[in-house]
Amino acid sequence: MNAIKIFQEKHNLTPDGVIGKNTIKKMLEVFNLSIEKVSHFLGQSHHESGGFERLIENLNYSAQRLAEVWPSRFSLNPKAKVKVPNALAKRIAGQPMQIGNIVYANRMGNNESNGFAHRGFGAIMITGKEMQYEFADFIKDPNIKTNPELIASKYALESALWYFNKRNVWKYCNTVDQDSILLVSKLINIGNVKAKATPIGLDDREKHTFKYYEIAKQIA
């Protein structure tokens, strides 16, 4: 699946997956965005989805990666600089369903056994039953509640737009420069614009935001 092709097919554009002036112009119209806001939206979505291709969360982790991502659950010593996988990490490594059901259990509206079903979907991963149901109500498609994968196959960009709205990301999207990209990246990746940590993939987020801004500025 490619989020851009899905959008292009939906709006009678050539479904080539290329983000050119025609595609951005249609996004400005359909999503009611300024060229600054669409640039931030595309730059962040590009990074988060691996070039608009990764629309379903990949939970196929190795034991080592489990220990690094969720040290409190899967590391012998969560505070150690070098994380060593525990027995649970070794037992469920490479089993996405088990991993999802464990790491997403009993939070985000999930119960103890449906975490994998409600893993992340969309250009910016909408994760957890609670958020997926909220998006389903917003987009007026109750089928999402029984089939969350529709967020990826049908609403990849719309769900990302909804996330920007929900988190009030637009507040920081009125200009396109390194300062604004840093704030937007912090909110998307860390969840707090005041965080001191550097967002993961900041260079890539900057690269693509500036790239789409240059295309958007060409639209009369």
C-alpha positions in Angstrom: 0.0 0.0 0.0 1.1 3.5 -0.7 -0.7 6.4 1.0 -0.2 8.8 -1.9 -1.5 6.4 -4.5 -4.6 5.8 -2.3 -5.2 9.6 -2.1 -4.6 10.0 -5.9 -7.0 7.2 -6.8 -9.6 8.7 -4.5 -9.4 12.1 -6.1 -9.1 11.1 -9.8 -5.4 11.9 -10.1 -2.8 9.7 -11.9 -2.0 7.1 -9.2 1.8 7.1 -9.6 2.7 7.8 -6.0 4.6 10.9 -6.9 4.0 14.0 -4.9 4.1 16.8 -7.5 2.2 20.1 -7.9 -1.1 18.5 -8.9 -1.2 16.2 -5.9 -0.2 18.9 -3.5 -2.8 21.3 -5.1 -5.5 18.7 -4.5 -4.4 18.3 -0.9 -4.6 22.0 -0.3 -8.1 21.9 -1.7 -9.4 18.8 0.0 -7.7 19.2 3.3 -8.1 23.0 3.4 -4.4 23.6 4.3 -1.9 26.4 3.6 1.3 25.6 1.7 3.2 25.8 5.0 0.8 23.4 6.7 0.8 20.9 3.9 4.6 20.9 3.8 4.8 20.0 7.5 2.1 17.5 7.1 3.8 15.7 4.2 7.3 16.0 5.7 6.3 14.4 9.0 4.0 11.8 7.3 6.8 10.9 4.9 9.2 10.2 7.7 6.7 8.4 9.9 5.6 6.0 7.1 8.9 5.3 5.4 8.0 7.2 2.3 4.2 6.6 2.6 4.8 2.8 2.2 4.7 1.6 5.8 1.1 2.0 6.8 0.8 -0.9 9.3 3.0 -1.2 12.4 5.6 -3.8 12.1 5.9 -5.6 15.4 8.4 -8.3 14.2 11.1 -7.5 16.7 14.2 -9.4 17.7 14.8 -10.1 21.3 17.5 -7.4 21.4 15.2 -4.9 19.8 12.5 -5.7 22.3 14.9 -5.0 25.2 15.9 -1.7 23.7 12.4 -0.4 22.8 10.6 -1.7 26.0 13.4 -2.1 28.5 11.1 -2.3 31.6 9.4 -5.3 30.1 12.1 -7.1 28.2 15.5 -6.2 29.6 17.2 -8.0 32.5 18.3 -4.5 33.8 16.2 -1.6 32.4 18.7 0.9 33.8 21.8 -0.7 32.1 23.4 1.2 29.3 23.6 -1.9 27.2 20.2 -3.7 27.3 20.3 -7.5 27.7 17.1 -9.4 26.6 15.2 -11.3 29.3 13.6 -14.7 29.0 10.3 -13.2 27.8 11.9 -11.3 25.1 13.7 -14.4 23.8 10.5 -16.4 24.0 8.3 -14.0 21.9 10.9 -12.6 19.6 9.8 -12.7 15.9 6.1 -13.3 16.9 4.3 -10.0 16.1 0.9 -11.1 17.4 2.3 -12.1 20.8 4.4 -9.0 21.0 1.5 -6.7 20.2 -0.8 -8.4 22.7 1.8 -7.9 25.4 3.1 -4.4 24.8 -0.4 -2.9 24.1 -2.4 -4.9 26.7 -4.7 -3.0 29.1 -4.0 0.5 27.8 -5.2 2.8 25.1 -8.6 1.2 25.4 -7.3 -2.3 24.7 -7.9 -5.4 26.8 -5.4 -8.1 27.7 -5.6 -9.9 24.4 -6.4 -7.5 21.5 -3.3 -5.3 21.4 -2.1 -6.7 18.1 -5.5 -6.1 16.5 -5.3 -2.5 17.5 -1.6 -1.9 16.6 -0.7 1.2 14.6 -2.3 2.0 11.2 -2.0 4.9 8.8 0.7 7.4 7.7 1.1 8.5 11.3 0.3 5.4 13.3 -3.1 5.6 15.0 -2.6 3.1 17.8 -5.0 1.6 20.3 -8.7 0.8 20.3 -9.7 4.1 21.9 -8.1 6.3 19.3 -9.2 4.1 16.4 -12.8 4.2 17.6 -12.5 8.0 18.0 -11.3 8.3 14.4 -14.0 5.9 13.2 -16.6 8.2 14.7 -14.9 11.3 13.2 -14.7 9.9 9.7 -18.2 8.3 10.0 -17.1 4.8 9.1 -18.1 2.3 11.8 -16.5 -0.5 9.9 -13.2 0.7 11.3 -14.3 -0.6 14.7 -14.3 -4.2 13.5 -11.5 -3.8 10.9 -8.9 -1.2 12.0 -6.8 -2.0 9.0 -9.1 0.2 7.0 -7.2 3.1 8.5 -4.2 2.0 6.5 -5.9 0.8 3.3 -8.6 3.6 3.0 -7.7 6.5 5.3 -3.9 6.6 5.6 -3.7 10.4 5.1 -7.0 11.3 6.5 -6.0 9.6 9.8 -2.7 11.5 9.9 -4.6 14.8 9.3 -7.0 13.9 12.1 -3.9 13.3 14.4 -2.6 16.7 13.5 -5.9 18.2 14.5 -6.2 16.2 17.7 -2.8 17.1 18.9 -3.1 20.7 17.7 0.1 20.3 15.7 -1.0 23.0 13.2 -0.2 25.6 15.9 3.4 25.2 15.0 3.0 25.0 11.2 2.6 28.6 10.1 6.2 28.9 9.0 8.6 26.4 7.4 12.1 26.7 9.0 14.3 24.7 11.2 12.7 26.0 14.4 9.2 25.2 13.4 10.2 21.7 12.1 11.9 21.0 15.4 8.8 21.9 17.3 6.5 19.9 15.1 8.9 16.9 15.2 9.0 17.0 19.0 5.3 17.0 19.2 4.9 14.1 16.7 7.9 12.0 17.9 8.1 12.8 21.6 4.7 14.3 22.4 6.0 17.5 24.0 7.4 20.6 22.3 9.3 21.4 25.5 11.2 18.1 25.6 15.0 18.5 25.6 15.6 15.3 23.6 16.2 15.5 19.9 13.4 13.8 17.9 14.3 10.6 16.1 15.0 11.3 12.4 15.0 15.0 12.7 17.4 15.4 9.7 15.0 13.3 7.5 12.0 15.2 8.7 13.7 18.5 7.8 14.8 17.2 4.4 11.3 16.2 3.3 9.5 19.1 4.9 11.7 21.5 2.9 11.4 19.4 -0.2 7.6 19.6 -0.2 7.6 23.2 0.7 9.7 24.0 -2.5 7.1 22.1 -4.6 4.1 23.8 -2.8 5.5 27.3 -3.3 5.3 26.7 -7.1 1.5 26.4 -6.9 0.0 29.7 -8.1 
